[in-house]
Amino acid sequence: MSALIIVESPSKAKTLKNYLGKGYVVVASLGHVRDLPPARLSVDIKHDFAPKYAVVKGKEKLVKELQQAVSESDKVYLATDPDREGEAISWHLATLLGLNLDEENRVTFNEITKTGVKNGMAAPRKVDLDLVDAQQARRILDRLVGYKLSPFVSQKIRRGLSAGRVQSVALRIICDREEEIRAFVPEEYWTIEGKFAAGHKVINAAFYGDETGKIEIRTEAQADELLSRMENAQFSISAFKKGTKKINPLPPFITSTLQQEAARRLGFRTERTMQIAQQLYEGIEITGMGSIGLITYMRTDSLRVSDEARTAAADFIRAQYGEKYLPKKPNFYKSRANAQDGHEAIRPSVVTLTPAQVKPNLTAEQFKLYDLIWRRFVASQMANGTLNTAQLEIKGVRDDQADRFVLFHASGHSLKFDGCTAVYDVGEGKDTMLPLDLKADDPLKPRSIAKSQHFTQAPPRYTEQALIKTLEENGVGRPSTYATIISTLVKREYVERKSKQLIPTELGEAISKLLKEKFPKIVNTKFTAQMESDLDLVGEGKQDYIALLHTFYDEFEQTLSKVKSEMDGVKIQLREDQTDIPCEKCGRMMVVKVGRFGKFLACPGYPECKNTKPYVVDTKATCPKCGGKVIQKRSKKGHTFFGCGNYPDCDFATWDKPTNDLCPKCGKSLFRGRGGYLSCLADGCGYKVKAKKEKT
C-alpha cells in the first residue's frame, strides 16, 4: 500500500520524506495550481460572483503528473500550509485531482519535525470549506476592486496603473503622513540642563519647574529669566528615592512582530524576512539529523505556546542558566482580540537546537533570523529581570528669595538581575545609576547650568517596521499580506525607499488623492478593518461569503458608475521633470514620463514631435569589461540590476551595486555585494574588502 502526500514546495517535500519513510511518496504542487486567469475579470458577477478558475499557465504538465501519481496511490493526503491560503490550495488540488471532499485527507503540520509530522498524520480531517470560502471571498474582492478600479485610475492619471483593495489603504496611510509633514509648523522650546557635583561625582539633571509646579520653557527670554533666578542659588538634595523595577520578558514572535524586529535589528525587508522564515519552516539539512524544520509555522497572529514546547523550554533554561532564571509560574501571553488561534506563536521547533549548533548549516541570513526567533522564544519563558532605580530631586534656593525655588530632576538605573535579558535585550540601555550614598539635604555644587534651544519635529515618515505596526493596529490586511503590500507599492513606483523610509512619489500621491476624494470608503482604514473581521467570520462559518460580496460590490458599483459620470473627460496631469537632454528631432529639452513599463524620456512637443527614448540612470561607475557606463536596468519581473550601457556589444551585468570607489589594484570601479563587501569585478583582479556600513 502506498500513500501520496502533496505539499507546496520541494524543500518541504524533502523534509517530510526524512520522517515518513517507506510507503509514502511526497510531491510538490509548487504553490497554486489553479487560480483566476489574469487576462480577464474571471468572476461572474451576475451569477453570485462565481469564480472562473483555470489551471495556472505553465502548470498543465505538473497537473497531469499529479493526476498520474494519484491514480497510482492507494491513499492521498493534502499537506499544504496550515492557513487559509494552504486550505484553498488543498481544495483546488482536490477538485482538479478528483478527490472526495467528504474524505478525511487533509493534514497540517505546525512544525516539520518528527513529533510535528507524527501528530499531523495522526489527525487527518476534511478540507475546511469555511476557510476555503474565506480565501475565495478575499480573492474575489481583490479581483473586483483591482479589475474595476484600476482601469478608471489608469484613464484619469496614466495608463497601466493599479489600485488594490488593501494596497490603496496602505498607500493612503503613507500619503497622509506626508501631508502631515508638509503641514507641520515647528514650535520653539528650550531646556535647561545642570551638572552638579556630589563630592568627586557629577550628576546630570534636567530643569523641572519651580514652586508653582512643572514649567514648559517656550522662549529664550523665559529661559534667561529662569537662569537669572539660579544665580547664586544654593543647591541641595530635596528628595532621593531608591527602588526596583521589573523587566518583563517580551512575548514570542507572531508574524507582524517578527517582521518589525527583523527590520529594526537585522535590517531585513519584510519580503526577505518571510522568504527566510519559510525556508526555516520547510526544512534545513542539519549535520547528523537530516532535513528538519527549525521553526514553527511563520504565518500566525497567536501567542499560544503548546504545553510540550513550554516544558521543553523550561528544562533547557534550568539546565543552561539555573533554576533562578525560571519564573515561579510559567509565562502565558494573551493574543489580540481578533487573533486567529489556529497556530502557535513562532518558536524554534526544537529548543535544544541552539543557534550556535546549527550555524554551520545555515546561510548568514538564515542564522540571523533563527537566532532572533530562538532568543525571543527562550527569553519569553524566563524570569523577569530586575533593575535598581534611583530618582533624585534637586532644589535651588537663593538667600534673598527663601519662598521661591527651582527644581531639577535626575534618574538612573543599574541591572540587579539580568533574568530574561541574559538571552534577549529588551532595550533598557546601559547602566546610568546615580551614586547610592546620597541622602536628603546633602549640598550639591553646580558645575554648570546651561540653556539649549530646540524645535518640535514633524512626525517621521513610515519605515517598513512602522507601517506594519500601523496596519496591524488598525486591523488592515493580515500579517501574511504585509510583505506583498509593501513590495507592490515600491514595485509600481507609488512609493520609494530612501534611508529606510517609505516616501510617496508624485504618482502615488495623485492616486491616493483621487481615491480618497472619490472612493473614501475603499481607502478608509475602519471599513477595511471591518472587512477583515467579516472575512474572519466567513472562515469561522458564521458569515455567508456570497452575501458579504453582494454587500460590498453593490454599493461599490454604484459609486464607481457615479464617479465615472462626474469625471467624464477629466484628466489628472502629473508634473514632468525636465532634463538637460535635447530632443534629436526638434531641439526641445526632453522630460521624464512614466509609462506602464517605468520611466522614459519624451519630447514635450507632443503631438507635433513624438520622439521618445529610454530613461537611463547613470551610476557614474565604469564597466569592468569595456570601460563604458554602468547603468541601472530592470528585469522583466521588475527587479533592479546593473549592466553596461554598451549592450548588446558588451554583456556585463550584475546584481551588485556600483560605487564611486576605485580598485586600488587595477583602478576600475568597485561594486558592493552581499555581506557588505566591495569587490572588483574585472577579470583576473580579485580585489575584495569589507566595506563600511551603508545607509539604506
C-alpha positions in Angstrom: 0.0 0.0 0.0 1.3 3.4 -0.9 0.2 6.9 0.2 0.7 10.1 -1.8 1.3 13.3 0.1 1.1 16.6 -1.8 2.8 19.7 -0.4 3.6 23.1 -2.0 7.4 23.2 -2.1 10.2 20.7 -2.9 12.1 21.6 0.2 9.1 20.8 2.4 8.7 17.6 0.5 12.4 16.7 1.2 12.0 17.3 4.9 8.8 15.2 5.1 10.5 12.3 3.4 13.0 12.4 6.2 10.3 11.4 8.7 7.7 9.4 6.8 9.9 6.6 5.5 8.8 3.8 3.1 5.2 3.6 1.9 4.9 7.3 1.3 5.5 9.3 -1.8 5.8 13.1 -1.3 5.4 15.5 -4.3 5.2 19.3 -4.6 2.5 21.4 -6.3 4.8 24.4 -6.5 2.2 26.6 -4.9 -1.2 27.3 -6.5 -2.2 25.0 -9.4 -5.4 26.8 -10.1 -6.4 30.5 -10.0 -8.4 33.3 -11.6 -6.8 33.9 -15.0 -5.2 37.3 -15.1 -6.2 38.3 -18.6 -9.9 38.9 -17.7 -12.1 39.6 -14.6 -12.9 35.8 -14.3 -15.7 36.5 -11.9 -19.4 36.0 -13.0 -20.9 39.0 -11.2 -24.5 38.2 -12.4 -24.3 34.7 -11.0 -23.4 35.4 -7.4 -19.7 36.1 -8.2 -19.0 32.6 -9.4 -15.2 32.4 -9.9 -13.9 31.1 -13.2 -10.8 29.2 -12.3 -8.2 27.8 -14.7 -5.0 25.8 -14.3 -2.1 28.3 -13.7 -0.3 28.9 -17.0 2.7 26.6 -17.3 1.5 24.0 -14.8 -0.6 21.9 -17.2 2.2 19.2 -17.3 2.5 19.3 -13.5 -1.2 18.7 -13.0 -1.1 15.7 -15.4 1.8 14.3 -13.4 -0.1 14.8 -10.2 -3.2 13.1 -11.6 -1.0 10.1 -12.6 0.5 10.0 -9.2 -3.0 9.9 -7.6 -4.1 7.1 -9.9 -1.1 5.0 -8.7 -1.7 5.6 -5.0 -4.0 3.9 -2.5 -4.4 7.0 -0.3 -3.8 10.7 -0.9 -3.1 13.3 1.7 -3.1 17.1 1.1 -0.4 18.6 3.3 -0.3 22.2 2.2 0.5 25.0 4.6 -1.8 25.4 7.7 -3.5 28.6 6.8 -6.3 29.9 4.6 -4.1 30.0 1.5 -2.9 26.5 2.1 -6.5 25.3 2.7 -7.5 26.9 -0.6 -4.6 25.2 -2.4 -5.7 21.8 -1.0 -9.3 22.5 -2.2 -8.1 23.3 -5.7 -5.9 20.2 -5.8 -8.8 18.0 -4.6 -11.1 19.5 -7.2 -8.5 19.1 -10.1 -7.4 15.6 -9.0 -10.9 14.3 -8.4 -10.5 13.7 -4.7 -13.5 13.2 -2.4 -14.0 16.3 -0.3 -16.0 14.3 2.2 -13.0 12.2 2.9 -10.5 13.0 5.7 -7.5 13.6 3.5 -6.2 17.0 4.8 -3.3 17.0 7.2 -1.4 20.0 8.6 2.0 20.5 10.4 2.6 23.3 12.8 6.2 22.2 12.8 8.0 19.9 10.4 9.8 17.8 13.0 9.4 14.1 13.8 6.8 14.9 16.5 5.0 17.5 14.4 4.7 15.2 11.4 3.6 12.3 13.5 0.9 14.4 15.2 -0.2 15.9 11.9 -0.5 12.5 10.1 -2.4 11.1 13.2 -5.2 13.7 12.8 -6.4 13.9 9.2 -9.6 15.9 8.6 -11.8 17.1 5.8 -10.8 20.2 3.8 -12.3 23.1 5.8 -14.7 24.7 3.3 -15.3 27.6 5.5 -11.6 28.6 5.3 -11.7 28.0 1.6 -14.7 30.3 1.3 -12.8 33.0 3.3 -9.9 32.8 0.9 -12.2 32.8 -2.1 -14.0 35.8 -0.8 -10.8 37.7 -0.3 -9.5 36.7 -3.7 -12.8 37.8 -5.4 -12.9 41.0 -3.5 -9.4 41.9 -4.5 -10.1 40.9 -8.1 -13.3 43.0 -8.3 -11.6 46.1 -6.8 -8.4 45.7 -8.9 -10.1 45.0 -12.2 -12.9 47.6 -11.8 -10.9 50.4 -10.2 -7.6 50.1 -12.0 -8.9 50.9 -15.5 -10.6 54.1 -14.1 -7.4 55.2 -12.3 -5.4 54.5 -15.5 -7.7 56.5 -17.6 -7.7 59.5 -15.2 -3.9 59.6 -14.4 -1.9 57.4 -16.8 -2.0 54.0 -18.5 -1.0 50.8 -16.7 -1.9 51.8 -13.1 -3.4 49.5 -10.5 -5.5 50.2 -7.4 -5.7 47.3 -4.9 -8.1 46.9 -2.1 -5.7 46.8 0.8 -2.7 48.2 -1.1 -4.6 51.5 -1.6 -5.3 51.9 2.2 -1.6 51.4 2.9 -0.7 54.0 0.3 -3.2 56.4 1.8 -1.6 55.9 5.3 1.8 56.8 3.8 0.5 59.8 1.8 -1.5 61.1 4.8 1.7 61.1 6.8 3.5 63.1 4.0 0.7 65.7 4.2 1.2 65.9 7.9 4.9 66.5 7.4 4.3 69.3 4.9 1.7 71.0 7.1 3.8 70.8 10.2 4.9 74.1 11.7 7.9 73.7 14.1 7.4 75.2 17.6 10.3 76.5 19.6 11.1 75.3 23.1 14.1 75.4 25.5 15.6 73.1 28.1 18.0 73.8 30.9 20.5 71.2 31.9 22.6 71.2 35.1 25.8 69.4 36.2 26.0 69.1 40.0 29.0 67.9 42.0 28.5 65.5 44.9 32.0 65.0 46.2 34.0 63.7 43.3 31.0 62.5 41.4 29.0 64.6 38.9 25.2 64.3 38.5 23.4 65.4 35.3 20.0 66.8 36.0 17.2 68.4 33.9 15.3 71.5 35.0 11.7 70.6 36.0 10.0 73.6 37.4 9.6 75.8 40.5 7.4 76.3 43.5 4.3 76.6 41.1 4.9 73.2 39.5 6.2 71.9 36.2 7.3 74.6 33.7 7.4 74.3 29.8 10.0 76.8 28.6 8.8 78.3 25.3 11.1 81.2 24.7 14.8 82.2 25.2 13.6 85.2 27.4 11.8 82.7 29.6 14.9 80.6 29.8 17.1 83.6 30.7 14.7 84.7 33.4 14.9 81.2 35.0 18.7 81.2 34.7 18.8 84.6 36.5 16.9 83.1 39.4 19.5 80.4 39.7 22.4 82.8 40.0 24.0 82.5 43.5 21.4 79.8 44.5 22.3 77.2 47.0 21.5 73.7 45.7 20.8 70.6 47.8 19.0 67.2 47.5 15.4 67.7 48.4 14.3 64.1 47.8 16.1 60.8 46.9 14.2 57.7 46.3 15.6 54.2 45.6 13.7 51.3 44.3 13.5 48.4 41.9 11.8 47.9 38.6 10.9 44.7 36.8 12.0 44.0 33.2 9.2 41.8 31.8 10.1 39.3 29.0 8.6 40.1 25.6 6.2 37.5 24.2 7.3 35.2 21.4 7.0 36.4 17.9 3.9 36.5 15.7 4.2 37.3 12.1 3.9 41.1 12.4 6.4 41.4 15.3 8.9 39.2 13.6 8.7 41.4 10.5 9.2 44.5 12.7 12.1 43.2 14.7 13.9 41.7 11.7 13.6 45.2 10.1 14.8 47.0 13.2 17.6 44.7 14.4 18.7 43.0 11.2 17.8 45.5 8.5 15.8 42.9 6.6 13.0 44.0 4.3 9.6 42.4 5.1 9.5 40.3 2.0 13.0 38.9 2.7 12.1 38.1 6.3 9.2 36.0 5.1 11.2 34.2 2.5 13.9 33.2 5.0 11.3 32.2 7.6 9.6 30.0 5.0 13.0 28.2 4.4 13.5 27.7 8.2 10.0 26.3 8.5 10.2 24.0 5.5 13.4 22.4 6.4 17.2 22.8 6.5 19.7 20.0 6.2 21.4 19.7 9.6 24.5 17.6 10.1 23.7 14.3 11.8 19.9 15.0 11.7 19.0 15.2 8.1 16.4 17.8 6.9 14.5 19.4 9.7 12.1 22.3 10.0 13.8 24.7 12.5 10.8 26.9 13.4 7.1 26.5 13.7 4.7 28.0 11.1 5.6 31.6 10.5 2.2 33.0 9.5 0.4 33.4 12.8 -1.1 36.1 15.0 -1.5 33.8 18.1 0.7 34.0 21.1 -0.2 30.5 22.2 2.6 28.1 23.1 2.0 24.4 23.5 2.5 22.7 26.9 5.1 20.5 25.3 7.1 23.4 24.0 6.8 25.3 27.3 8.1 22.3 29.3 11.0 21.7 26.9 12.0 25.4 27.2 11.8 25.2 31.0 14.0 22.2 31.0 16.5 23.9 28.7 16.6 27.1 30.8 17.0 25.2 34.0 20.0 23.2 32.6 21.7 26.1 30.9 21.0 29.0 33.2 19.8 27.7 36.5 16.6 27.5 38.5 16.6 31.2 39.3 16.1 32.0 35.6 12.7 30.3 35.6 9.6 32.2 36.6 7.7 30.9 39.7 4.7 30.2 37.3 5.0 29.6 33.6 4.6 32.7 31.4 1.4 33.0 29.3 0.7 35.7 26.8 -2.7 36.9 25.6 -3.3 37.3 21.9 -5.1 40.2 20.4 -8.9 40.0 20.4 -9.2 39.3 16.7 -6.3 36.9 16.5 -6.9 33.5 14.9 -5.7 30.8 17.3 -5.1 28.1 14.6 -1.3 28.1 15.2 1.2 28.6 17.9 3.4 31.6 18.2 6.6 31.5 16.1 9.2 29.5 18.0 12.1 27.1 17.4 10.7 23.6 16.8 13.4 22.0 18.9 14.6 24.5 21.6 17.7 22.5 22.4 19.0 23.2 18.8 20.8 26.4 19.7 21.8 28.9 17.0 25.5 28.1 17.6 24.8 24.4 16.9 23.0 24.9 13.6 25.1 27.9 12.4 27.4 25.8 10.2 24.4 24.6 8.2 22.7 28.0 7.7 23.4 30.9 5.4 24.2 34.2 7.2 20.7 35.4 6.8 19.1 32.2 8.0 21.3 32.2 11.0 20.5 35.8 12.0 16.7 35.1 11.7 16.9 31.8 13.5 19.0 33.4 16.3 16.4 36.2 16.7 13.5 33.7 16.8 15.3 31.3 19.2 16.4 34.1 21.6 13.0 35.7 21.7 11.2 32.5 22.5 13.6 31.3 25.1 13.6 34.7 26.8 9.7 34.7 26.7 9.8 31.7 29.0 12.3 33.1 31.5 12.0 35.1 34.8 11.8 38.9 34.9 14.9 40.9 35.0 15.3 43.5 37.8 16.7 47.0 37.8 17.9 49.0 40.7 16.4 52.5 40.2 17.0 55.9 41.8 15.2 59.2 41.4 16.7 62.5 42.6 15.1 65.9 43.2 17.4 68.9 43.5 16.2 72.2 44.9 17.9 75.6 44.3 17.2 78.5 46.7 18.6 82.0 46.8 19.1 83.7 50.2 17.0 86.7 49.0 14.1 84.5 47.8 13.6 82.0 50.5 10.0 81.3 49.5 10.9 80.7 45.9 12.9 77.8 44.4 13.8 75.9 41.3 13.7 72.1 40.9 15.9 69.7 38.8 15.2 66.1 38.4 17.6 63.2 37.7 17.1 59.5 37.5 19.2 56.4 36.9 19.2 52.6 37.0 21.5 49.6 37.1 21.0 45.9 36.5 20.3 43.9 39.6 19.3 40.6 38.0 19.5 40.0 34.2 16.8 37.3 34.0 15.3 37.3 30.5 17.8 39.9 29.3 20.5 37.3 29.5 19.1 35.9 26.3 17.2 38.8 24.6 18.0 42.5 25.0 14.8 44.5 25.6 16.3 47.9 25.2 16.8 49.1 28.8 20.2 50.6 27.8 23.4 50.9 29.7 23.6 51.5 33.5 23.1 55.1 34.5 23.0 54.6 38.2 23.2 57.7 40.5 25.5 57.5 43.5 23.7 55.5 46.2 25.3 57.2 49.1 23.3 60.4 48.6 20.7 61.5 51.1 18.2 64.3 51.6 19.6 67.7 52.4 23.1 66.9 51.1 24.5 70.0 49.5 25.4 70.0 45.8 27.8 72.3 44.0 26.7 73.5 40.5 29.4 72.9 37.9 27.4 74.3 35.0 23.8 75.2 34.2 23.1 75.9 30.5 20.1 76.5 28.3 19.5 74.8 24.9 17.2 75.7 22.1 15.0 73.1 20.4 12.2 72.8 17.9 9.5 70.3 17.8 9.9 67.8 15.0 7.5 66.7 12.3 6.1 63.2 12.6 8.6 60.8 10.9 8.0 59.1 7.6 7.0 55.5 7.8 9.6 52.8 7.7 8.5 49.2 6.8 8.6 48.4 10.6 6.4 51.4 11.5 3.9 50.8 8.6 3.5 47.2 9.6 2.8 48.2 13.2 0.2 50.8 12.0 -1.5 48.3 9.6 -1.7 45.8 12.4 -3.0 48.3 15.0 -5.7 49.4 12.5 -6.6 45.8 11.5 -5.8 46.5 7.9 -4.9 43.3 6.0 -3.3 40.3 7.5 0.3 39.9 8.6 0.9 37.4 5.9 0.0 40.0 3.3 2.2 42.9 4.6 5.3 41.9 2.6 3.3 41.8 -0.6 1.6 45.1 0.1 4.9 47.0 0.6 6.7 45.3 -2.3 3.8 46.1 -4.6 3.8 49.8 -3.7 7.5 50.0 -4.3 7.5 48.0 -7.5 4.7 50.1 -9.0 6.7 53.3 -8.1 3.9 54.6 -5.9 6.4 54.7 -3.0 10.1 54.8 -3.0 12.6 53.7 -0.3 15.1 56.3 0.9 17.2 55.7 4.0 14.7 53.0 5.1 11.9 55.5 4.8 8.8 54.9 2.6 8.2 58.1 0.7 5.2 58.5 -1.7 6.0 59.5 -5.2 4.1 62.2 -7.1 2.3 59.3 -8.9 1.4 57.6 -5.6 0.0 60.9 -4.1 -2.1 61.5 -7.2 -3.6 58.0 -7.0 -4.2 58.3 -3.2 -5.8 61.8 -3.6 -8.1 60.6 -6.3 -9.2 57.5 -4.3 -9.6 59.5 -1.1 -11.8 62.1 -2.8 -13.9 59.8 -5.0 -13.9 56.4 -3.2 -13.5 57.3 0.5 -14.9 54.0 1.7 -12.4 51.9 -0.3 -9.4 53.7 1.4 -10.9 54.0 4.8 -9.0 52.1 7.5 -12.1 51.3 9.6 -14.0 50.0 6.7 -11.1 47.8 5.6 -10.6 46.5 9.1 -14.3 45.6 9.3 -14.0 43.7 6.0 -11.1 41.7 7.6 -13.4 40.9 10.6 -16.1 39.8 8.2 -13.7 37.6 6.3 -12.7 36.0 9.7 -16.4 35.3 10.3 -16.6 33.6 6.9 -13.6 31.4 7.9 -15.5 30.5 11.2 -18.6 29.5 9.3 -20.6 32.5 10.8 -20.9 34.6 7.6 -22.1 33.7 4.1 -19.4 34.9 1.7 -21.8 35.4 -1.2 -23.9 37.8 0.9 -20.7 39.6 2.0 -19.6 40.1 -1.6 -23.1 41.5 -2.5 -23.0 43.9 0.4 -19.6 45.2 -0.7 -20.0 45.2 -4.5 -23.5 46.5 -5.0 -22.5 49.8 -3.3 -19.1 49.9 -4.9 -20.5 49.5 -8.4 -23.0 52.4 -7.8 -20.2 54.6 -6.5 -17.9 53.8 -9.5 -20.6 54.5 -12.0 -21.4 57.9 -10.4 -17.7 58.9 -10.2 -17.1 57.9 -13.9 -20.0 60.2 -14.9 -18.8 63.1 -12.8 -15.2 62.8 -14.1 -16.1 62.2 -17.8 -13.4 63.9 -19.9 -11.3 64.9 -16.8 -7.6 64.0 -16.9 -5.2 64.5 -13.9 -1.9 66.0 -15.0 1.3 64.9 -13.3 4.3 67.2 -13.0 7.0 66.3 -15.5 10.7 66.7 -14.7 12.7 68.4 -17.4 16.1 67.1 -18.2 19.2 68.7 -19.9 18.9 66.1 -22.7 17.9 67.7 -26.1 15.4 66.1 -28.4 17.3 64.9 -31.5 14.4 65.8 -33.7 13.3 69.3 -32.6 15.8 70.5 -30.0 13.4 70.9 -27.0 14.7 69.6 -23.7 13.2 66.2 -23.0 11.0 65.4 -20.0 10.8 62.3 -17.8 7.5 60.5 -18.2 6.3 57.3 -16.6 4.6 54.6 -18.6 3.4 51.1 -17.8 7.0 49.8 -18.0 8.5 52.5 -15.9 10.2 55.8 -16.7 11.1 57.0 -20.2 12.2 60.3 -21.9 9.7 62.1 -24.2 9.7 65.3 -26.2 7.4 67.9 -24.6 6.4 69.0 -28.1 3.9 66.1 -28.4 1.8 65.6 -30.6 3.9 67.7 -33.1 7.0 65.7 -32.0 6.6 62.2 -30.9 10.2 61.4 -30.1 10.8 59.1 -27.1 13.9 57.3 -25.8 14.8 55.1 -22.8 15.4 56.7 -19.4 18.9 55.8 -18.3 20.1 56.1 -14.7 23.9 56.7 -15.0 25.6 55.2 -11.9 28.8 57.1 -12.6 30.6 53.7 -12.5 32.5 52.3 -15.5 32.1 48.8 -16.9 35.0 46.5 -15.8 34.8 44.7 -19.2 34.8 47.6 -21.8 35.0 50.8 -19.8 31.5 52.0 -20.8 28.9 53.5 -18.5 27.3 51.2 -16.0 23.5 52.0 -15.9 20.6 50.9 -13.9 18.3 48.4 -15.6 15.1 46.5 -14.8 14.4 42.8 -15.3 11.1 41.5 -16.8 9.9 40.8 -13.2 10.7 44.4 -12.2 13.9 43.7 -10.2 16.7 46.3 -10.4 20.1 45.2 -11.7 23.1 47.0 -13.3 24.6 46.5 -16.7 26.8 48.1 -19.4 25.3 50.9 -21.4 27.0 49.4 -24.5 24.8 46.4 -24.6 24.5 44.3 -26.7 28.1 44.9 -27.7 29.1 44.3 -24.1 27.1 41.8 -22.0 28.4 42.8 -18.5 25.6 42.6 -15.9 25.5 42.3 -12.1 23.2 42.4 -9.1 25.9 44.2 -7.1 25.5 47.9 -6.6 28.1 50.2 -8.4 30.0 52.6 -6.2 32.2 55.7 -6.7 35.2 53.8 -5.2 38.0 52.6 -7.4 40.0 49.4 -7.1 43.5 50.1 -5.6 44.9 47.2 -7.7 43.6 48.0 -11.2 41.8 51.3 -10.9 38.4 50.1 -12.0 35.0 50.7 -10.3 34.2 48.7 -7.2 30.8 47.1 -6.6 29.0 46.5 -3.3 27.7 42.9 -3.0 26.1 40.7 -0.4 27.8 40.6 3.0 28.8 44.2 2.7 31.9 43.6 0.6 33.4 45.9 -2.0 34.7 43.8 -4.9 36.4 44.5 -8.2 34.6 42.5 -11.0 37.3 42.9 -13.6 38.6 39.6 -14.9 41.7 38.4 -13.1 41.8 41.2 -10.4 40.1 39.5 -7.4 40.3 42.6 -5.1 37.8 42.4 -2.2 37.4 44.3 1.0 34.8 44.6 3.8 33.0 47.9 3.2 31.9 50.5 5.8 28.2 50.1 6.7 26.0 51.7 4.0 22.8 53.7 4.9 19.8 52.0 3.4 
